[in-house]
């Protein structure tokens, strides 16, 4: 019997507006920008596109409104080979969106409005029950309600699949959700919140944080920005992968690129070391690409 891995992303979809200028405004300041453009976003949507780019079967479960923003996001998923059968239209909310302001160095600040993403819940899990029962790895984030993540994770675990969560943005995870997680991916800030101890954003600091979090989660990945990524599991395996040295154009979306590729590689049966190496390379490729030249 042929093994056909399935990556299912249950999470957020945002219509992003990227604004470029010489600097990000301070409180009360108006800055004259140089350009802007719309793009598809939301951690869920970004991670699904990244996973699909590896060539494996990728599905998105999410919610958008019946507006132009929703049309834009669904069209992008279709164009990027992400199955959007279970992206629901919700008339009660506007489509989630964000505004990200980039400065001349490629750093950014953003504001998100969750909108229809907050309507995700049991009804979406019920509608996608068959898909979740054949999902190899479920990818979750913290841009939708915790209860929705719990419901989806339960369905996948009951069918023998695995659950990977990108615990971002940083928030406390419920006990119900913690017990369903197989792999957690966090950055230094998120690791510090979950571990309850300071985390230094170095490769050694990331590995130390992974060792602490393994007491809570079976497998832990801690990213350390330009230093690299560290991994630990309860069997005692530890991996430290140094960052690929590139000229950074923008760090926006690097984490989502890493997670989408990581999930797809794990689902296809690659070892964790191989999956981390591949995800690390693809994230480096993204950050070395100017924001204006990216297609997502």
Helices and strands as residue ranges (DSSP letters): E 6-10, E 14-21, E 33-41, H 43-52, E 57-64, H 68-79, E 83-89, E 97-102, E 108-113, G 115-119, H 122-127, H 129-133, E 137-141, H 146-158, E 162-166, H 175-178, E 183-186, H 188-195, H 203-213, E 219-223, G 225-227, E 228-233, E 238-242, H 254-267, H 272-287, G 291-293
